[in-house]
Amino acid sequence: MKRIVVLPGDGVGNDVMEAAMKVLDASGFKADYVYGDIGWEFWCKEGSPLPERTIKLLKETDCGLFGAITSKPKEEAQKELIPELQDKGFAYSSPIVQLRQMFNLHTNLRPCKAYPGNPLNYRDDIDIVVFRENTEGLYAGVEFHPLPEEVFEVLEKHNKKISRFGKTDLKDIAMSCRIFTRDACRNIARQGFEYAKKWGYKTVTIVEKPNVIRETSGLMVREARNIAKEYPGIELWETNIDAQCMWLVKNPQIYGVIVSTNMFGDILSDLSAQLIGGLGFSPSGNIGDNYAVFEPTHGSAPKYAGQYKVNPIAMILTAKLMLMWLGEKDIAENIDNAVASVIVEGKVRTYDMGGSDSTLEMADAVIEKL
Protein backbone atom coordinates (compact mmCIF):
# COMPACT_ATOMS: atom_id res chain seq x y z
CA MET A 1 0.00 0.00 0.00
CA LYS A 2 1.29 3.46 -0.94
CA ARG A 3 2.05 5.93 1.85
CA ILE A 4 1.14 9.52 0.99
CA VAL A 5 1.78 12.67 3.01
CA VAL A 6 -1.15 15.09 2.86
CA LEU A 7 -0.26 18.78 3.29
CA PRO A 8 -3.41 20.96 3.24
CA GLY A 9 -1.42 24.13 3.93
CA ASP A 10 -3.09 27.51 4.24
CA GLY A 11 -6.46 29.10 3.54
CA VAL A 12 -8.65 27.29 1.05
CA GLY A 13 -6.00 24.59 0.77
CA ASN A 14 -7.82 22.92 3.65
CA ASP A 15 -11.22 23.21 1.93
CA VAL A 16 -10.15 21.80 -1.44
CA MET A 17 -8.03 19.08 0.17
CA GLU A 18 -11.08 17.85 2.07
CA ALA A 19 -12.97 17.67 -1.23
CA ALA A 20 -10.16 15.82 -3.00
CA MET A 21 -9.79 13.31 -0.17
CA LYS A 22 -13.51 12.53 -0.40
CA VAL A 23 -13.10 11.79 -4.10
CA LEU A 24 -10.00 9.67 -3.52
CA ASP A 25 -11.79 7.65 -0.84
CA ALA A 26 -14.75 7.06 -3.15
CA SER A 27 -12.58 6.19 -6.15
CA GLY A 28 -11.45 2.82 -4.82
CA PHE A 29 -7.84 3.89 -4.38
CA LYS A 30 -6.36 2.60 -1.13
CA ALA A 31 -3.43 4.30 0.57
CA ASP A 32 -2.00 5.10 3.96
CA TYR A 33 -2.43 8.85 4.39
CA VAL A 34 -0.42 10.82 6.93
CA TYR A 35 -0.97 14.52 7.52
CA GLY A 36 1.89 17.00 7.80
CA ASP A 37 2.33 20.58 9.02
CA ILE A 38 3.20 23.23 6.49
CA GLY A 39 2.40 26.88 5.91
CA TRP A 40 2.01 30.32 7.35
CA GLU A 41 0.84 29.26 10.82
CA PHE A 42 4.10 27.40 11.39
CA TRP A 43 6.19 30.29 10.08
CA CYS A 44 4.52 32.67 12.53
CA LYS A 45 4.86 30.50 15.64
CA GLU A 46 7.96 28.41 14.83
CA GLY A 47 9.98 30.49 12.39
CA SER A 48 9.71 27.84 9.67
CA PRO A 49 6.82 27.19 7.25
CA LEU A 50 8.36 23.76 6.59
CA PRO A 51 9.18 22.14 9.95
CA GLU A 52 11.77 19.37 10.19
CA ARG A 53 9.08 16.90 11.29
CA THR A 54 7.31 17.44 7.96
CA ILE A 55 10.52 16.92 5.99
CA LYS A 56 10.96 13.64 7.88
CA LEU A 57 7.42 12.59 6.90
CA LEU A 58 8.12 13.37 3.26
CA LYS A 59 11.21 11.18 3.33
CA GLU A 60 9.13 8.30 4.71
CA THR A 61 6.40 8.42 2.05
CA ASP A 62 5.94 7.64 -1.66
CA CYS A 63 4.71 11.12 -2.67
CA GLY A 64 3.00 14.24 -1.35
CA LEU A 65 -0.38 15.84 -1.96
CA PHE A 66 -0.29 19.57 -1.26
CA GLY A 67 -3.09 22.15 -0.97
CA ALA A 68 -2.08 25.82 -1.04
CA ILE A 69 0.35 28.17 0.62
CA THR A 70 0.36 31.77 1.79
CA SER A 71 3.57 33.66 0.99
CA LYS A 72 4.33 37.30 1.76
CA PRO A 73 7.26 39.66 1.07
CA LYS A 74 10.23 39.60 3.45
CA GLU A 75 9.29 42.63 5.55
CA GLU A 76 5.65 41.56 6.01
CA ALA A 77 6.69 38.02 6.90
CA GLN A 78 9.05 39.31 9.60
CA LYS A 79 6.31 41.39 11.22
CA GLU A 80 4.00 38.39 11.60
CA LEU A 81 6.43 36.29 13.64
CA ILE A 82 5.43 35.89 17.28
CA PRO A 83 7.26 38.33 19.61
CA GLU A 84 9.61 35.62 20.90
CA LEU A 85 10.96 35.07 17.37
CA GLN A 86 11.33 38.70 16.33
CA ASP A 87 14.89 39.78 15.50
CA LYS A 88 16.22 36.23 15.86
CA GLY A 89 17.51 35.99 12.31
CA PHE A 90 14.60 34.00 10.82
CA ALA A 91 14.10 34.55 7.08
CA TYR A 92 10.97 33.40 5.27
CA SER A 93 11.39 31.09 2.29
CA SER A 94 8.49 29.56 0.35
CA PRO A 95 8.06 25.96 1.53
CA ILE A 96 7.01 24.69 -1.89
CA VAL A 97 10.18 26.17 -3.43
CA GLN A 98 12.16 24.54 -0.62
CA LEU A 99 10.53 21.18 -1.37
CA ARG A 100 11.30 21.44 -5.08
CA GLN A 101 14.97 22.05 -4.40
CA MET A 102 15.38 19.74 -1.40
CA PHE A 103 13.94 16.71 -3.24
CA ASN A 104 15.18 17.81 -6.70
CA LEU A 105 11.64 17.94 -8.10
CA HIS A 106 13.07 19.20 -11.37
CA THR A 107 9.98 18.94 -13.58
CA ASN A 108 6.81 20.95 -13.10
CA LEU A 109 3.97 19.48 -15.15
CA ARG A 110 0.90 21.67 -15.66
CA PRO A 111 -1.84 20.32 -17.96
CA CYS A 112 -4.38 22.91 -19.14
CA LYS A 113 -7.20 21.05 -20.88
CA ALA A 114 -10.55 22.61 -21.69
CA TYR A 115 -13.54 20.54 -20.57
CA PRO A 116 -16.57 21.03 -22.86
CA GLY A 117 -19.46 22.73 -21.14
CA ASN A 118 -17.32 24.97 -18.94
CA PRO A 119 -18.83 28.45 -19.30
CA LEU A 120 -15.42 29.96 -18.60
CA ASN A 121 -13.55 28.28 -21.48
CA TYR A 122 -11.88 30.55 -24.02
CA ARG A 123 -12.66 27.74 -26.47
CA ASP A 124 -13.32 24.02 -26.06
CA ASP A 125 -10.44 22.64 -28.15
CA ILE A 126 -7.55 23.76 -25.93
CA ASP A 127 -5.17 21.05 -24.73
CA ILE A 128 -1.91 22.60 -23.57
CA VAL A 129 0.66 20.96 -21.31
CA VAL A 130 3.30 23.27 -19.82
CA PHE A 131 6.63 21.78 -18.75
CA ARG A 132 8.42 24.18 -16.44
CA GLU A 133 11.96 23.69 -15.18
CA ASN A 134 11.41 23.68 -11.45
CA THR A 135 14.62 24.22 -9.49
CA GLU A 136 16.80 26.79 -11.27
CA GLY A 137 16.45 30.15 -13.00
CA LEU A 138 15.26 33.11 -10.93
CA TYR A 139 13.86 30.72 -8.32
CA ALA A 140 17.33 29.42 -7.44
CA GLY A 141 17.41 31.88 -4.54
CA VAL A 142 20.82 33.42 -5.26
CA GLU A 143 20.11 37.06 -4.45
CA PHE A 144 21.86 40.06 -2.92
CA HIS A 145 20.68 43.27 -1.27
CA PRO A 146 22.71 45.30 -0.75
CA LEU A 147 25.14 44.11 -3.40
CA PRO A 148 28.44 43.13 -1.69
CA GLU A 149 31.44 45.05 -2.96
CA GLU A 150 33.44 41.87 -3.59
CA VAL A 151 30.61 40.48 -5.75
CA PHE A 152 30.48 43.69 -7.77
CA GLU A 153 34.25 43.59 -8.28
CA VAL A 154 34.20 40.00 -9.52
CA LEU A 155 31.35 40.76 -11.90
CA GLU A 156 33.14 43.85 -13.22
CA LYS A 157 36.26 41.79 -13.84
CA HIS A 158 34.37 39.38 -16.08
CA ASN A 159 31.80 41.68 -17.69
CA LYS A 160 32.37 45.41 -18.08
CA LYS A 161 28.68 46.03 -18.72
CA ILE A 162 28.08 46.11 -14.98
CA SER A 163 30.44 49.12 -14.68
CA ARG A 164 27.59 51.49 -15.49
CA PHE A 165 26.06 50.61 -12.13
CA GLY A 166 29.26 51.58 -10.33
CA LYS A 167 28.01 55.14 -9.79
CA THR A 168 25.13 53.79 -7.74
CA ASP A 169 25.68 53.15 -4.04
CA LEU A 170 25.85 49.37 -3.62
CA LYS A 171 23.30 49.51 -0.81
CA ASP A 172 20.82 50.72 -3.44
CA ILE A 173 21.41 47.74 -5.76
CA ALA A 174 19.50 44.47 -5.50
CA MET A 175 20.52 41.50 -7.64
CA SER A 176 18.79 38.20 -8.42
CA CYS A 177 20.79 35.64 -10.39
CA ARG A 178 19.19 33.68 -13.23
CA ILE A 179 21.12 30.41 -13.14
CA PHE A 180 20.74 27.63 -15.72
CA THR A 181 22.68 24.39 -16.01
CA ARG A 182 23.03 22.38 -19.18
CA ASP A 183 21.73 19.24 -17.47
CA ALA A 184 18.55 20.97 -16.28
CA CYS A 185 17.91 22.45 -19.73
CA ARG A 186 18.36 19.05 -21.35
CA ASN A 187 16.16 17.36 -18.77
CA ILE A 188 13.14 19.65 -19.09
CA ALA A 189 13.33 19.57 -22.90
CA ARG A 190 13.52 15.78 -22.88
CA GLN A 191 10.59 15.54 -20.46
CA GLY A 192 8.50 17.62 -22.85
CA PHE A 193 9.42 15.54 -25.89
CA GLU A 194 8.87 12.25 -24.06
CA TYR A 195 5.40 13.39 -22.99
CA ALA A 196 4.56 14.50 -26.52
CA LYS A 197 5.70 11.14 -27.87
CA LYS A 198 3.71 9.16 -25.27
CA TRP A 199 0.45 11.07 -25.65
CA GLY A 200 0.54 11.90 -29.36
CA TYR A 201 1.26 15.64 -29.40
CA LYS A 202 2.68 16.83 -32.72
CA THR A 203 4.67 19.84 -31.50
CA VAL A 204 6.88 20.96 -28.64
CA THR A 205 7.27 24.73 -28.27
CA ILE A 206 10.35 26.04 -26.49
CA VAL A 207 9.67 29.50 -25.02
CA GLU A 208 12.54 31.78 -23.97
CA LYS A 209 14.07 35.18 -24.84
CA PRO A 210 17.47 34.44 -26.44
CA ASN A 211 17.53 37.64 -28.50
CA VAL A 212 17.99 39.63 -25.27
CA ILE A 213 18.89 37.19 -22.47
CA ARG A 214 21.54 35.64 -24.66
CA GLU A 215 23.45 33.31 -22.37
CA THR A 216 20.77 31.65 -20.22
CA SER A 217 17.94 31.60 -22.74
CA GLY A 218 20.48 30.77 -25.45
CA LEU A 219 21.65 27.70 -23.54
CA MET A 220 18.06 26.51 -23.11
CA VAL A 221 17.21 26.90 -26.79
CA ARG A 222 20.42 25.23 -28.00
CA GLU A 223 19.86 22.22 -25.76
CA ALA A 224 16.22 21.93 -26.85
CA ARG A 225 17.37 21.83 -30.48
CA ASN A 226 19.79 19.01 -29.66
CA ILE A 227 17.11 17.01 -27.87
CA ALA A 228 14.64 17.58 -30.72
CA LYS A 229 16.94 15.66 -33.09
CA GLU A 230 16.11 12.49 -31.18
CA TYR A 231 12.37 12.87 -31.89
CA PRO A 232 12.02 13.20 -35.67
CA GLY A 233 8.22 12.83 -35.62
CA ILE A 234 7.69 15.84 -33.36
CA GLU A 235 8.18 19.39 -34.60
CA LEU A 236 10.12 21.89 -32.48
CA TRP A 237 8.75 25.42 -32.42
CA GLU A 238 10.75 28.31 -30.91
CA THR A 239 9.14 31.47 -29.60
CA ASN A 240 9.96 34.46 -27.41
CA ILE A 241 8.05 34.76 -24.14
CA ASP A 242 6.35 38.06 -25.01
CA ALA A 243 5.16 36.90 -28.42
CA GLN A 244 4.10 33.53 -27.01
CA CYS A 245 1.75 35.19 -24.53
CA MET A 246 0.09 37.06 -27.40
CA TRP A 247 -0.18 33.96 -29.58
CA LEU A 248 -1.63 31.89 -26.74
CA VAL A 249 -4.48 34.35 -26.49
CA LYS A 250 -4.85 34.50 -30.28
CA ASN A 251 -4.50 30.81 -31.24
CA PRO A 252 -4.33 28.60 -28.12
CA GLN A 253 -5.69 25.56 -29.95
CA ILE A 254 -2.57 25.14 -32.11
CA TYR A 255 -0.25 24.49 -29.15
CA GLY A 256 0.41 21.17 -27.48
CA VAL A 257 3.44 20.74 -25.24
CA ILE A 258 5.15 23.97 -24.14
CA VAL A 259 8.57 23.89 -22.46
CA SER A 260 10.17 26.76 -20.60
CA THR A 261 12.32 27.70 -17.65
CA ASN A 262 11.18 28.50 -14.13
CA MET A 263 9.87 32.06 -14.28
CA PHE A 264 8.62 32.03 -17.88
CA GLY A 265 6.99 28.64 -17.30
CA ASP A 266 5.16 29.99 -14.28
CA ILE A 267 3.79 32.89 -16.32
CA LEU A 268 2.78 30.69 -19.25
CA SER A 269 1.01 28.13 -17.09
CA ASP A 270 -1.17 30.76 -15.39
CA LEU A 271 -2.07 32.26 -18.76
CA SER A 272 -2.89 28.82 -20.14
CA ALA A 273 -5.01 28.08 -17.06
CA GLN A 274 -7.10 31.19 -17.62
CA LEU A 275 -7.86 30.04 -21.17
CA ILE A 276 -9.58 26.94 -19.78
CA GLY A 277 -11.52 28.65 -17.01
CA GLY A 278 -8.98 29.85 -14.48
CA LEU A 279 -6.77 28.42 -11.76
CA GLY A 280 -9.73 26.49 -10.37
CA PHE A 281 -9.25 24.01 -13.22
CA SER A 282 -5.46 23.76 -13.30
CA PRO A 283 -3.56 20.94 -11.54
CA SER A 284 0.19 20.46 -11.38
CA GLY A 285 2.87 18.02 -10.36
CA ASN A 286 6.38 18.66 -9.06
CA ILE A 287 8.19 15.55 -10.24
CA GLY A 288 11.67 14.26 -9.54
CA ASP A 289 13.48 11.01 -10.26
CA ASN A 290 12.20 9.24 -7.14
CA TYR A 291 9.65 11.52 -5.50
CA ALA A 292 6.84 13.90 -6.42
CA VAL A 293 4.60 16.49 -4.79
CA PHE A 294 1.30 17.33 -6.45
CA GLU A 295 -0.52 20.65 -6.00
CA PRO A 296 -3.18 22.81 -7.66
CA THR A 297 -1.76 25.96 -9.20
CA HIS A 298 -4.06 28.33 -7.30
CA GLY A 299 -3.14 30.18 -4.12
CA SER A 300 -4.54 30.07 -0.60
CA ALA A 301 -7.22 32.80 -1.04
CA PRO A 302 -7.38 33.57 2.71
CA LYS A 303 -10.59 35.59 2.43
CA TYR A 304 -12.47 32.42 1.40
CA ALA A 305 -10.85 30.08 3.93
CA GLY A 306 -13.33 27.82 5.68
CA GLN A 307 -16.27 29.02 3.58
CA TYR A 308 -16.19 25.99 1.26
CA LYS A 309 -16.87 28.34 -1.61
CA VAL A 310 -13.97 27.80 -4.00
CA ASN A 311 -13.81 25.39 -6.90
CA PRO A 312 -12.10 22.07 -5.93
CA ILE A 313 -11.71 20.77 -9.50
CA ALA A 314 -8.04 21.79 -9.74
CA MET A 315 -7.34 19.88 -6.51
CA ILE A 316 -9.34 16.86 -7.67
CA LEU A 317 -7.45 16.83 -10.98
CA THR A 318 -4.22 17.17 -9.00
CA ALA A 319 -5.14 13.96 -7.18
CA LYS A 320 -5.75 12.42 -10.60
CA LEU A 321 -2.22 13.44 -11.70
CA MET A 322 -0.85 11.81 -8.56
CA LEU A 323 -2.69 8.59 -9.37
CA MET A 324 -1.26 8.60 -12.90
CA TRP A 325 2.25 8.98 -11.49
CA LEU A 326 1.59 6.11 -9.06
CA GLY A 327 0.53 3.88 -11.97
CA GLU A 328 -3.20 3.91 -11.12
CA LYS A 329 -4.26 4.79 -14.66
CA ASP A 330 -7.78 3.31 -14.58
CA ILE A 331 -8.79 5.10 -11.37
CA ALA A 332 -7.24 8.33 -12.63
CA GLU A 333 -9.16 8.16 -15.91
CA ASN A 334 -12.36 7.38 -14.02
CA ILE A 335 -11.93 10.56 -11.95
CA ASP A 336 -11.17 12.59 -15.09
CA ASN A 337 -14.28 11.26 -16.83
CA ALA A 338 -16.37 12.04 -13.75
CA VAL A 339 -15.10 15.63 -13.66
CA ALA A 340 -15.83 16.01 -17.39
CA SER A 341 -19.37 14.68 -16.89
CA VAL A 342 -20.12 17.11 -14.06
CA ILE A 343 -18.83 20.07 -16.08
CA VAL A 344 -20.69 19.25 -19.30
CA GLU A 345 -23.91 18.51 -17.40
CA GLY A 346 -23.72 21.91 -15.73
CA LYS A 347 -26.08 21.15 -12.85
CA VAL A 348 -23.47 21.76 -10.15
CA ARG A 349 -21.31 24.88 -10.42
CA THR A 350 -19.24 26.80 -7.89
CA TYR A 351 -19.31 30.59 -7.75
CA ASP A 352 -16.52 31.06 -10.29
CA MET A 353 -18.61 29.13 -12.83
CA GLY A 354 -21.65 31.30 -12.17
CA GLY A 355 -23.28 28.93 -9.70
CA SER A 356 -23.78 28.75 -5.95
CA ASP A 357 -22.76 25.20 -5.10
CA SER A 358 -20.16 24.61 -2.42
CA THR A 359 -16.71 23.04 -2.57
CA LEU A 360 -18.01 19.80 -1.05
CA GLU A 361 -21.15 19.75 -3.21
CA MET A 362 -18.91 19.81 -6.26
CA ALA A 363 -16.92 16.92 -4.80
CA ASP A 364 -20.13 14.99 -4.16
CA ALA A 365 -21.23 15.56 -7.75
CA VAL A 366 -17.94 14.12 -9.01
CA ILE A 367 -18.30 11.13 -6.67
CA GLU A 368 -21.81 10.49 -8.01
CA LYS A 369 -20.34 10.15 -11.50
CA LEU A 370 -17.51 7.79 -10.54
Secondary structure, 3 states (H helix, E strand, C coil): CEEEEEEEECCCHHHHHHHHHHHHHHHCCCEEEEECCCCHHHHHHHCCCCCHHHHHHHHCCCEEEEEECCCCCHHHHHHCCCHHHCCCCCCCCCHHHHHHHHCCCCEEEEEEECCCCCCCCCCCCCEEEEEEECCCEHHHCCEECCCCHHHHHHHHHHCHHHHHHCCCCHHHCCEECCECCHHHHHHHHHHHHHHHHHHCCCEEEEEECCCCCHHHHHHHHHHHHHHHCCCCCCEEEEEEHHHHHHHHHHCHHHCCEEEECHHHHHHHHHHHHHHCCCHHHCEEEEECCCCEEEEECCCCCHHHCCCCCCCCHHHHHHHHHHHHHCCCHHHHHHHHHHHHHHHHHCCCCCHHHCCCCCHHHHHHHHHHHC
